[in-house]
Amino acid sequence: MPPARVAERAIQREAEQQTATGRDPRVHLARVAGATAGPAGMSHSVVLPRHIDDARYDPATGPPDRTVVAVTSEKPEPLDTAELARRFEEHRPYLRRLAYSTLGSLADADDVVQEAWLRLQRQHEAGAAAEIDNLRAWLTTVTGRLALDQLGSARARREQYVGDWLPEPEVTTVEDPADRITQDERVTTALLVVLESLSPAERTAFVLQDVFGMSGPEVAEVVGRTPAAVRQLASRARKRVEDGTPRFPASPDEQEKVVSAFAVAWRSGDLGALLGVLDANVSLTADGGGKVPAIRKGVQGAELVAKLLLGWYNAPSARGAWGRSVLVNGQPGLVVFDGAHTGVFSFTVDDGRIVALHIVRNPDKLRELPETETPDWFLGPDQA
């Protein structure tokens, strides 16, 4: 086969691989694969036009000895603002999940994603947006860096927080079939709580690599460390996550059964049944942000947690309180409304029992709570 044809086929295969993996095939590459200069000592190039099925090879300087030396692309056509916005919106849900996983706050995640959009706009105004070969990768890097920067200031704010700080819950009332595609990228409340114990760099490295599947070099570019340093960050983070998450985590169906049993026991005031679903060392943490009534410091132990819950059950404020089953960060949980305030209950289940209960009551963290008009059950002795 003529060398020119060999080169053409090589670049065609490269273009097909780039397209199959979601990359722009019109990138500037240097696929040497043992390439050497031609007889005249000149570099040889293959021009990959916009239509990759029309690859051309210019042998003006003589055929290459072994394979292609460099790949170039024609200058891309500029994008108009509407097309740029459309392409950004395609990535917005993914970017929001990434920022939320890093920050534990939907509001902060929205701020980060908006800033990523503004930076893309500035690239567009400078005439550089069309030069971005892989928009998703570019936005991932920008969003990851912005979230990492935000983590530092967020930690400082949380030190002044009234009571325990919990991540903002992501609540849905029905599982969207389309959302199942991203289930692997969803972080549970239990994981978000553990991530709070990591340094900003450790947390970012873990989220990008273990949750979103980015490579070490890609993560290194975001956190500004070497790939070797990223491996150490991710390794330390995995150890902390392993130590702080369930040994035998429940499947969604198993968790739904445990949460349902908890709701039945609580709404009927049955102490024995409540103790039956709580682990002996269960912990309860509540977040009112100093704005609504909530315990300021977490408690631990099945007896103490059960009595605290039954104290709420018997309180006058519980008259007319009701609950509804929801998904909290993709896992079965509850929304409870006591007539004045709303609480989102998320559960960590290990080996069939509840080992942690997190209750968010801070109204600032419940702004995106779906409206629920029909209770699943009512709470209190009048409803038993």
N, C-alpha and C positions, 0 to 999 in steps of 0.2 A: 504494500500500500504506500502511495507517495507520502513523504513527510508532511506535506501540507494537509492531506486528508487526515493523517494521524492527529495532527494538532487540532484540526477542526472537530474531530470526534471527542477528543479529550476535553475541549472547552464546552462542547455540547453536554457531555455527561456532568461536568461541573455545574453548568447552568441548571440542569434538571434537578440535581441534588440541592442546589440553593433554593429553587422554587419549592421542592417537596418539603423542605424544612421551614418554609415561611420566610425565607430570606430573599432579598431583592437580587436577582441574578445579574444586574447591571453594575455590580460593585467593582471597585479596583482591587484586583487580587494579585498575588505573587505566588502562584502555584509552581514552584520550580521542579519539584520531584526529580531532582538530579539534572535539571536543565543546565545547559552550557551555552556560551555564545557561539554564533555561527562562524563560518570560515573568515568572514571579514572582521570579526571581533565586535560586531554590532549586536545589540539586544534585539530580539524578535518579538513581535506582538501579535496578538489575535484581537480583532475588534469585535466585540459582542454588541450588536445593535439592540434597539428596544425590542424587536421581535427575535427571540432567541432561536427560533427555528430557521433563521436566515443568517447563521453565523458565517463570518467571512475571515479568510486568512490572507494576509498580504505578504507574499514571500519576496518582497523587493530586495531585502538584504540577504537573501539566501535562506535555505531551509535550516531549521534548528537541528542540532546534533541528536537530541534525545526527545525533548518534549517542549511544551510551551514555557516561555520565560516570563511573560507578564500578560495580564488581561486588562483591557481598558474598556470604558463604556462611552457611548455618546453622551453629550451633555443633556441631562434630563430637562423635560419641559417644566416651566414654573407652575406651581399650584396656585389656584385662586383661593381666596380666604374661605369661601363656602366649602370647597373640597377639603381644605385643611381641617376645618372645624368638623366636618363629617368623619374624617379619618380619626380625629382625636376622640370623638364621642364613641367610636367603636371600642376604644381602649379604656374609656373612663371607668366602667365597672371593675375591670382588672386592676387599674391603678388605685382605685379606692380601696379594694381589698388588700392590696399590698401596703398602702399607707396605714390602714386601720390595723392590720396585723402587727405593724411596727410600733404604732402609737397607742393602741387600745382606746382610741377616741374617734368616733365618726365625725364629729365636728372638726377636730384637728386634721383628720384625713381629707375632708373636703377642702380645707384651706391649702393643704399641700398639693392636691390635684389641681386646684385653681391656679396656684403658682406655676405648676408645670405647664399648664396651658398658656399662661402669660409668657413664659420663656420660649415656648414654641412659636408664639406669635412674633416675638422679637426676632427669632431666627428667620421667620417668614419676611418680616419687614426689611431685614438685612439681605434678603435674597438668598439665604442659605438653607431654608427648609427643604427645598427640592434636592439638596445634596445629601440629605439624611438617607442612608441606604436602607436601614431597618428602623422604622418609626417606633415599633413596640419596644425594641431594645433601647433606643435612645430615651424614650419616655420612662422606661423602667429605671435606667441609670439616674436620670434627673429626679424622679420621684423618690427613689431610694436615698439619694443624697439629701434631699429636702427633709425627708422624714427623720433621717439620722440627725440632722441639725436641730430639728424640732424636739427631738427626744431630750436634749440637754436642757432646754428651757422648760419643757414639761415636767421634768424631774424636780426642778427648782420650785415650780408652782405647787407640786404635790406635797412638798415638805411643809407648806403652809396650809394644807387642806385640813378641814375640820373632820375629825374621825377617820375611819378607814377609807382609803381610796380603792374603788373597784373599777374595772374596765366598763366602758359604756356597752350595754348589751345590744346585740343585733337581733331584733325580734321579728319573726314572721308568723303569720297565722296558718298558712298552708304551704306545703312544700311545692315550689315551682319546679315542674319537670326539667325546665331548661337550666335550673340552678344546680341540678345534680352533676352537671359537667364540671362545675367548679368546687364540688364538695371537698376535694383533696386540698384546695387552697383555703378552706375555711378553718379558722382557729377557734377552738372551744374556749369557754370562759376559764376552765381549769388551766389551759395552756397559757392564756393571756395573763393570768395571775402569776404563774411561775416566771413568765418572761419579765415581769416587773423586777425580779431579783437579779437580772443580768445587767451587765454594763451596756450602754448604747451600742457599742461596736459588736459585742457578743450577740445582742438581740437582733441587730440588723443582719449579721452574718447567718444566724440560725434561720430567720424568717426567709431570707432570699434563697438560701441553699436548700434547707430541709422542707420548707413549705412550698416555695415557688420553683424549686428545681433548677436554680441557676448554677452555673459552673463556678469553680473556685476563682479563676481569672476574672470572670464577670463580676463576682462579688467583690474582689479586690479592687476593681475599678470604682465601685460605689463607696466602699469604706476607706479608700485611700491607704490600703495596706498591701503588702506583698502576698502572693498566693500562699506562701508558707505560713505567714501570720494569720491569714484567714482560716487555714486548716486548724490552727491552734484555737482561734476564737470559737469556731464551730464545734470543735471537740469539747471545750469547756462548757459551752452552752448545752450540748446534748447531754452531758453528764448531769447538769443541774435539772434539765427537763425530765430526764429519766428518774431522778430521785424525787421529783415533785409531782409526778403524774401517776395515775393508777397503774398497778401491776397487771390487773385483769380488767381492763376497761370494758364497760357494757356496750353491747350493740345497740343501735337505736331502738329496736323492739324491746330489748331487755330493760333499757333505761325507761322507756315509756311505761312498762309494767310497774317498775319501782316508783316512779313519780306518781302514777295513778294510785298506787297503794298508799303513798304518803298523803295524797290529797284526801282520800277516803278517811284515813285515820285522823287527820287534822280537823277536817270539817265536822267530824262527829265527836271530837274531843276524846278519842280513845287513846289513853296513854300507853297501854300495852301494845296496841297495834302500831303506834308511832315508834315506840322503842324497837319494834320488830323490823323496821326498815332502816333504822339508823345504826351506823357502825358505832362501836363503843367509844371510839375516839373522834367522832364526827365534830367538825368545826362549823360555826355559823358566823358569817361576817356580813355586816349591813353597811350600806353607804347612803347616808342622807345628806351629805355635804354641808351639814349645819343649817339646812333649809327646811327640813321636815323631821319629825321624830324618828330616831333610829338609834340603836345602841352604838356608842362611840368606839367601843373596843370589842373585838371578836371574842367569842366564848367557845369552849371545847368540852366535849363529853356528852354522851347520849342523854343522861338524866337532865343535865343543865339545859341543853338545847331543847329537849322535849318540853320541859316546864316553861321555858321562855315562850315557845310557840303556843302552848295551852294558855299562858297568861294573856296572850293576844286574843286567843279564841274567846276567853271569858270577859275581855274588856268591853265596856259600854260602846267603845268606838267600833267594835266588831259587828254590832247589830246591823244587819243588812249588807255586810261585806260579802263579796262574791269573787269567784275565781274562774279562770279560763285556761285551757291547755294551749300552749303555743310552742314554737321552736325558738330556743335561745341559742344563738350562734350555731344553728343547725342541729341542736339536740333538744329532746323533750324537756320542757320547763313549764312554768306557770306565770300568769299575770294575776295579781290579787289587788282588788280595789276595796278599800275599807270605808268608803263614803266621803273621805276627804283627800286621801292620797293613794297613789298607785305604787305597787312594788313588783319588780320582775324577779322571779325566783329561778336561779339556775342551779343545777345539781351535778355533783361529781359522784359517779357510782363506780365502786370497785368491788368485785367479787359479790355482786348482788345486793350491796348495801350502800346507803348514802354516806360518803366520807367527808363531803364538804357541801355546804349550802351557802350560796351567795345571793344576797337580796339588795337590789339597787332601787332606792326610793328618791334619790336626788332628781327633781323634776328637770334639771338642765340636761340630764342624761337620758331622758325619756321622751324627748321632743319628736322622735321618729317612731314612736310606738304606734302600731296600727290601731285604728279605732275598733273597739269591740263592744257591740251593743247587746249581745246575747250571752249571759253567763252560762257556764257549764255546771256550776254548783254554787251554793251559798254557804257561808261560814257562820258558826256560832250556835249556842245551845238552842236557840229558837228554831233552827233549821235541822237539828239532829233527827 
